[in-house]
Amino acid sequence: MTTEAAHSTTLDLKGLKCPLPALRTLKALRAMAPGAMLIVECTDPMSAIDVPNCVRENGDTLESRSEDGGVLRFRIRRNADSELAAARG
């Protein structure tokens, strides 16, 4: 196991339809410590739009996005000041 894998959480949202992947991603991020890595796996094509938008609006960082065999994979870094961005609306 790599060091990064030891310090990341994977959220399996395969099979869920819009808006659940985005909502569950936000819920998971809010429960994480600043600097933590969340890896989200989705199969809903709308997640390609919804998840990055929610991450940006929450003030976190989308570090990468990939697709393999119909599975979208997002690597998201929880930012220290994302709570402030969410509070501002």
C-alpha beads as a LAMMPS data file, in Angstrom:
LAMMPS data file: protein, C-alpha beads

89 atoms
88 bonds

1 atom types
1 bond types

-500.0 500.0 xlo xhi
-500.0 500.0 ylo yhi
-500.0 500.0 zlo zhi

Masses

1 110.0

Atoms # bond

1 1 1 0.000 0.000 0.000
2 1 1 1.361 3.405 -0.919
3 1 1 1.582 6.245 1.556
4 1 1 -1.132 8.118 -0.317
5 1 1 -3.423 5.092 -0.334
6 1 1 -2.989 4.862 3.417
7 1 1 -4.113 8.507 3.780
8 1 1 -7.065 8.517 1.402
9 1 1 -10.665 7.412 1.515
10 1 1 -12.419 5.807 -1.451
11 1 1 -16.117 6.443 -1.904
12 1 1 -17.823 3.867 -4.163
13 1 1 -20.841 5.577 -5.738
14 1 1 -21.132 3.303 -8.760
15 1 1 -24.746 2.742 -9.786
16 1 1 -26.099 5.899 -8.151
17 1 1 -27.854 8.484 -10.323
18 1 1 -27.804 12.268 -10.227
19 1 1 -27.809 14.068 -7.806
20 1 1 -26.724 11.380 -5.299
21 1 1 -23.030 11.140 -6.322
22 1 1 -22.503 14.881 -5.861
23 1 1 -24.472 15.043 -2.607
24 1 1 -22.683 12.058 -1.073
25 1 1 -19.324 13.459 -2.173
26 1 1 -20.040 16.729 -0.352
27 1 1 -21.214 14.888 2.751
28 1 1 -18.028 12.801 2.819
29 1 1 -15.802 15.860 2.304
30 1 1 -17.441 17.750 5.160
31 1 1 -16.612 14.860 7.505
32 1 1 -12.924 14.819 6.495
33 1 1 -9.963 16.651 7.983
34 1 1 -8.284 19.428 5.999
35 1 1 -5.663 18.025 3.644
36 1 1 -7.322 14.603 3.392
37 1 1 -7.750 12.932 0.008
38 1 1 -11.094 11.572 -1.175
39 1 1 -11.259 9.270 -4.186
40 1 1 -14.759 9.084 -5.649
41 1 1 -15.820 6.412 -8.154
42 1 1 -19.061 6.970 -10.128
43 1 1 -20.786 5.513 -13.171
44 1 1 -23.415 8.222 -13.770
45 1 1 -22.262 10.345 -16.758
46 1 1 -23.682 13.488 -15.117
47 1 1 -21.106 13.064 -12.358
48 1 1 -18.504 14.351 -14.805
49 1 1 -20.198 17.749 -14.485
50 1 1 -21.826 17.628 -11.049
51 1 1 -18.953 16.408 -8.874
52 1 1 -16.348 18.941 -10.100
53 1 1 -18.870 21.785 -9.746
54 1 1 -19.777 20.785 -6.185
55 1 1 -16.122 20.421 -5.238
56 1 1 -15.313 23.867 -6.624
57 1 1 -18.310 25.495 -4.938
58 1 1 -17.363 23.885 -1.605
59 1 1 -13.831 25.288 -1.852
60 1 1 -12.018 21.971 -2.155
61 1 1 -9.576 20.955 -4.912
62 1 1 -10.190 18.477 -7.723
63 1 1 -6.676 17.109 -8.228
64 1 1 -7.488 14.737 -11.070
65 1 1 -10.265 13.114 -13.018
66 1 1 -10.062 9.923 -15.069
67 1 1 -12.334 7.401 -16.718
68 1 1 -11.776 3.690 -17.120
69 1 1 -14.400 1.280 -18.424
70 1 1 -17.277 3.647 -17.736
71 1 1 -16.134 4.417 -14.189
72 1 1 -15.340 8.062 -13.480
73 1 1 -12.683 8.518 -10.793
74 1 1 -12.154 11.849 -9.038
75 1 1 -9.272 12.634 -6.677
76 1 1 -10.361 15.447 -4.370
77 1 1 -8.263 17.248 -1.741
78 1 1 -10.111 18.664 1.271
79 1 1 -8.957 22.259 1.732
80 1 1 -8.500 23.880 5.120
81 1 1 -10.634 26.883 4.227
82 1 1 -13.429 24.999 2.418
83 1 1 -15.770 25.423 5.412
84 1 1 -15.459 29.188 4.995
85 1 1 -16.299 28.955 1.296
86 1 1 -19.332 26.798 2.053
87 1 1 -20.509 29.218 4.756
88 1 1 -20.318 32.171 2.360
89 1 1 -22.660 30.357 -0.018

Bonds

1 1 1 2
2 1 2 3
3 1 3 4
4 1 4 5
5 1 5 6
6 1 6 7
7 1 7 8
8 1 8 9
9 1 9 10
10 1 10 11
11 1 11 12
12 1 12 13
13 1 13 14
14 1 14 15
15 1 15 16
16 1 16 17
17 1 17 18
18 1 18 19
19 1 19 20
20 1 20 21
21 1 21 22
22 1 22 23
23 1 23 24
24 1 24 25
25 1 25 26
26 1 26 27
27 1 27 28
28 1 28 29
29 1 29 30
30 1 30 31
31 1 31 32
32 1 32 33
33 1 33 34
34 1 34 35
35 1 35 36
36 1 36 37
37 1 37 38
38 1 38 39
39 1 39 40
40 1 40 41
41 1 41 42
42 1 42 43
43 1 43 44
44 1 44 45
45 1 45 46
46 1 46 47
47 1 47 48
48 1 48 49
49 1 49 50
50 1 50 51
51 1 51 52
52 1 52 53
53 1 53 54
54 1 54 55
55 1 55 56
56 1 56 57
57 1 57 58
58 1 58 59
59 1 59 60
60 1 60 61
61 1 61 62
62 1 62 63
63 1 63 64
64 1 64 65
65 1 65 66
66 1 66 67
67 1 67 68
68 1 68 69
69 1 69 70
70 1 70 71
71 1 71 72
72 1 72 73
73 1 73 74
74 1 74 75
75 1 75 76
76 1 76 77
77 1 77 78
78 1 78 79
79 1 79 80
80 1 80 81
81 1 81 82
82 1 82 83
83 1 83 84
84 1 84 85
85 1 85 86
86 1 86 87
87 1 87 88
88 1 88 89
